[in-house]
Amino acid sequence: MPAHAPDGEFCVSPVYLAGSTVTGDPALQPLLGQGFHLHHDELSNVYVASPEQHIRLGYLPEGEDCVLWKIAVHSDPFGPPLWLATFDNNTPTELVTAFTTALAHDYAQGHDTYLYGATGRNRGFQPLVDAGWRTSEGPHLSVSVAPDGLAEMNHVQGALDHQAELSGYQSRWSTSGGRNGYSARWHATFSTRTPSHLIAATAAPIRSRNTQAQPHRGPGDTSTPTGTDSARRPARNGSPSPVRRPSRPRPRSGFGDGQQRAELCTAEPRRPRPIPLSSPIRPPCSHEAPASPCRPVPRSPVASAATSCASS
């Protein structure tokens, strides 16, 4: 490993060690391609919703906790979500993209499997079982662990409180990966009613050992990332290369005085806010971590473009 931070793109394998990219565009595009509406707030957080308001996604680089992505599905646009999926700010973008691609496919088909699809445990685990992950099924907890022990998926049996799941206190499904350390580990959760075929779609790239090229913006690069920043290059070899992406400059929001906001993750639980009915909810950090700053997450270039238009 070089003593200095590498510049440009470098390859990481397996995918669950790749970390998040500098842009959320790849995961937003499947839904935007189905005619979903895009909005952003004054902090450049991005909100995407289906025309009927049954599917809502929040991309929250300027959020108040460690969760970067929230996807909520409602049977009643004015009621609480049927189910909620969350991905924190270290989650490999490929996993979020796999989830939103499967969700967009369901929506495009015109049926309601994304609302009321089967929630069986076996289908969610199947891609990992097929890939040879060590899987054990217990009466209270089922676990599937990667061969190198650096990623796992868990399923909890028994009754869970729906409100507690939506608030981030409980989760039926959870998956995590990466090496130890607050800046390397990632965590994702799925509530009880999340259709298992969507969880399986997320597990498919988790099991993959294909190498991913990780774009990096050097310390002197203050340009706004574009969708091309997430371009992937083929691997030269398939050997694992758990390279941690170097730190990047924290982006400014582009609104108001542009003051930079420091996001802190603490091991102390937070009291969740009441669930809003018009946008994805914000659960607290779902994993334990030392009291250290979260890895900075740049804002979406989609919101950046809107900012540029507003200032011109």
C-alpha positions in Angstrom: 0.0 0.0 0.0 1.4 3.5 -0.9 2.0 5.8 2.1 0.1 8.6 0.3 -3.6 8.6 -0.8 -3.9 7.3 -4.4 -5.6 9.6 -6.9 -7.9 8.7 -9.7 -9.8 5.4 -9.8 -8.7 2.2 -8.1 -10.2 -1.3 -8.0 -11.8 -2.9 -5.0 -13.0 -6.5 -4.7 -15.3 -7.9 -3.4 -18.0 -5.3 -3.8 -18.9 -5.2 -0.1 -15.5 -3.7 0.6 -15.9 -1.0 -2.1 -17.7 1.7 0.0 -19.8 4.5 -1.3 -19.1 6.5 -4.5 -19.0 10.3 -4.6 -22.4 10.6 -6.3 -25.8 9.1 -5.8 -26.8 9.3 -9.4 -26.5 5.6 -10.3 -29.1 4.7 -7.6 -31.4 7.6 -8.5 -31.6 7.0 -12.2 -33.7 3.7 -12.2 -36.6 5.6 -10.5 -36.1 8.9 -12.4 -36.3 6.8 -15.6 -39.8 5.8 -14.6 -41.1 9.3 -14.4 -40.5 9.9 -10.6 -40.5 13.5 -9.5 -37.3 15.0 -8.0 -37.1 17.7 -5.4 -34.4 19.1 -3.1 -34.3 21.2 0.0 -32.1 24.2 0.8 -29.3 21.8 2.1 -29.2 19.9 -1.2 -30.8 16.7 0.2 -32.7 15.1 -2.7 -36.2 13.6 -2.5 -37.7 11.4 -5.3 -41.3 10.2 -5.3 -43.5 8.3 -7.7 -46.3 10.3 -9.3 -48.9 8.5 -7.0 -46.6 9.1 -4.0 -46.6 5.4 -3.1 -42.8 5.2 -3.4 -40.5 7.8 -1.7 -36.8 8.0 -1.6 -34.5 10.3 0.3 -30.9 10.9 -0.6 -29.6 12.8 2.4 -25.9 13.8 2.3 -26.8 16.7 4.7 -28.9 14.6 7.0 -28.5 14.6 10.8 -27.5 11.0 11.2 -25.5 8.3 9.4 -28.2 7.1 7.1 -27.7 8.4 3.5 -30.5 6.6 1.7 -34.1 6.0 2.9 -36.7 4.2 0.7 -40.3 4.1 2.0 -43.3 2.5 0.3 -46.9 3.5 1.2 -50.2 1.9 0.3 -51.9 5.2 1.3 -49.9 8.3 0.4 -51.2 10.0 3.6 -50.5 7.1 5.9 -47.3 5.7 7.4 -45.0 3.5 5.3 -45.8 -0.2 4.8 -42.0 -0.8 4.8 -38.8 1.0 5.0 -35.3 0.3 3.7 -32.2 2.3 4.8 -28.6 2.4 3.7 -25.9 4.3 5.6 -23.3 6.6 4.1 -20.7 4.0 3.7 -22.9 1.4 1.9 -21.5 0.5 -1.6 -23.6 2.4 -4.2 -23.9 -0.8 -6.2 -26.1 -2.3 -3.5 -28.5 0.7 -3.4 -28.6 0.7 -7.2 -29.5 -3.0 -7.2 -32.4 -2.3 -4.8 -33.8 0.7 -6.7 -33.4 -1.1 -10.0 -35.6 -4.0 -8.8 -38.0 -1.5 -7.3 -38.3 0.5 -10.5 -38.8 -2.8 -12.4 -41.8 -3.7 -10.2 -43.2 -0.2 -10.7 -42.8 -0.4 -14.4 -44.7 -3.7 -14.6 -47.8 -2.0 -13.2 -48.4 -4.6 -10.4 -48.2 -4.2 -6.7 -45.4 -6.7 -5.8 -43.4 -3.8 -4.4 -46.3 -3.2 -2.0 -47.4 -6.7 -1.0 -44.8 -9.0 -2.3 -43.8 -12.2 -0.4 -41.6 -11.6 2.6 -40.3 -15.1 3.2 -36.8 -15.5 4.7 -35.4 -18.1 2.3 -35.7 -16.0 -0.8 -33.7 -13.2 0.7 -30.9 -15.4 1.7 -30.9 -17.5 -1.6 -28.2 -15.5 -3.6 -25.8 -15.8 -0.6 -26.5 -19.5 -0.1 -25.9 -20.0 -3.8 -22.6 -18.1 -3.5 -21.4 -20.4 -0.7 -21.8 -18.1 2.2 -22.0 -19.8 5.6 -25.6 -19.7 6.5 -27.2 -20.9 9.8 -30.9 -20.8 10.6 -31.9 -20.6 14.2 -35.3 -20.2 16.0 -34.6 -16.6 16.7 -31.9 -15.4 14.3 -30.6 -16.6 10.9 -27.2 -15.4 9.7 -25.3 -15.7 6.4 -21.6 -14.8 6.5 -19.2 -14.2 3.7 -16.2 -16.6 3.4 -13.8 -13.9 4.5 -16.0 -12.9 7.4 -16.2 -9.3 6.3 -19.9 -9.2 5.3 -23.1 -10.7 6.7 -26.8 -10.7 6.4 -29.2 -11.3 9.4 -32.9 -12.1 9.7 -34.7 -11.9 13.1 -37.6 -14.2 13.8 -40.5 -13.4 16.1 -42.8 -10.4 16.4 -41.5 -6.9 15.9 -43.2 -3.6 16.5 -44.0 -1.9 13.2 -43.6 1.6 14.7 -40.2 0.6 16.3 -39.0 -0.6 12.9 -40.0 2.6 11.2 -38.3 4.6 14.0 -35.0 2.6 13.6 -35.1 0.8 16.9 -35.7 -2.6 15.4 -35.2 -4.3 12.0 -36.3 -7.6 10.5 -33.4 -7.7 8.1 -29.9 -6.2 8.4 -26.8 -6.5 6.3 -23.4 -5.1 6.9 -19.8 -5.3 5.6 -16.4 -3.8 5.5 -13.4 -3.9 7.8 -13.6 -2.7 11.4 -13.7 1.1 12.0 -16.4 3.7 11.8 -15.2 4.9 8.3 -15.0 1.4 6.8 -18.1 -0.4 8.0 -21.5 0.0 6.4 -25.0 -1.1 7.4 -28.4 -1.5 5.7 -31.8 -2.5 7.1 -35.1 -3.7 5.8 -38.3 -3.7 7.8 -40.6 -6.7 8.1 -42.9 -6.0 5.1 -40.1 -5.4 2.6 -40.7 -7.9 -0.2 -38.0 -10.5 -0.1 -37.3 -10.4 -3.8 -36.0 -6.8 -3.3 -33.7 -8.0 -0.5 -32.5 -10.8 -2.8 -31.8 -8.2 -5.5 -29.6 -6.3 -3.0 -27.9 -9.5 -1.9 -26.9 -10.4 -5.5 -24.1 -7.8 -5.8 -23.1 -8.3 -2.2 -22.1 -11.9 -3.0 -20.3 -10.8 -6.2 -16.5 -10.8 -6.3 -16.4 -8.6 -9.4 -13.9 -5.8 -8.9 -15.3 -2.2 -8.8 -13.4 0.8 -9.9 -13.7 3.5 -7.2 -13.5 7.1 -8.3 -11.6 9.5 -6.0 -11.5 13.3 -6.0 -8.1 14.5 -4.8 -7.8 17.1 -2.0 -7.3 19.9 -4.5 -10.3 18.9 -6.7 -13.3 21.1 -5.7 -15.3 20.5 -8.8 -18.8 19.1 -8.6 -18.9 15.4 -9.3 -20.9 14.2 -12.3 -22.6 11.0 -13.2 -19.5 10.0 -15.1 -17.6 9.9 -11.8 -19.3 6.6 -11.1 -18.1 4.9 -14.3 -16.8 1.4 -13.6 -13.7 0.0 -15.2 -13.2 -3.8 -15.7 -11.0 -5.5 -13.2 -7.5 -6.5 -14.1 -7.8 -9.3 -11.7 -10.3 -10.7 -9.3 -8.2 -10.7 -6.2 -9.6 -8.9 -3.2 -8.1 -5.4 -2.7 -9.8 -3.8 0.3 -8.7 -0.3 -0.4 -10.3 2.4 1.8 -11.2 5.5 -0.2 -9.2 8.5 1.1 -11.1 11.4 2.7 -12.5 14.1 0.4 -13.2 17.7 1.0 -16.7 18.3 2.6 -19.0 19.9 0.0 -20.8 23.1 0.6 -24.6 23.1 0.3 -24.6 25.8 -2.4 -27.5 27.6 -0.6 -27.5 30.5 1.9 -24.0 31.3 3.2 -22.8 27.8 2.2 -21.7 27.0 5.7 -20.2 23.5 6.0 -22.1 21.1 8.2 -20.3 18.5 10.3 -22.2 15.3 10.7 -21.5 13.3 13.9 -22.3 9.7 14.5 -22.4 8.7 18.2 -22.9 5.5 20.0 -25.6 7.0 22.1 -29.1 6.4 20.8 -31.2 9.3 19.7 -34.8 9.9 20.2 -36.5 9.5 16.8 -38.6 12.3 15.4 -42.3 11.7 14.7 -42.8 10.0 11.3 -43.6 12.6 8.6 -46.2 11.5 6.1 -44.9 13.5 3.2 -41.3 12.4 3.0 -39.0 9.4 3.9 -38.4 9.2 7.6 -35.1 9.7 9.3 -34.3 6.8 11.7 -31.2 7.1 14.0 -27.9 5.5 13.2 -28.6 1.8 13.1 -25.2 0.6 14.0 -22.9 1.2 17.0 -19.8 3.3 16.2 -17.2 5.3 18.1 -17.9 8.9 18.7 -16.1 10.1 15.6 -17.2 12.2 12.6 -19.0 10.4 9.8 -17.2 10.1 6.4 -18.2 13.2 4.4 -20.7 12.5 1.7 -20.9 14.8 -1.3 -24.3 16.1 -2.4 -26.0 14.7 -5.5 -25.0 16.3 -8.8 -28.7 16.4 -9.7 -29.2 18.9 -6.8 -25.9 20.6 -7.8 -27.3 21.3 -11.3 -30.4 22.8 -9.8 -28.3 25.0 -7.5 -26.3 26.3 -10.5 -29.4 27.2 -12.3 -30.8 29.0 -9.3 -27.7 31.1 -8.8 -27.3 32.1 -12.5 
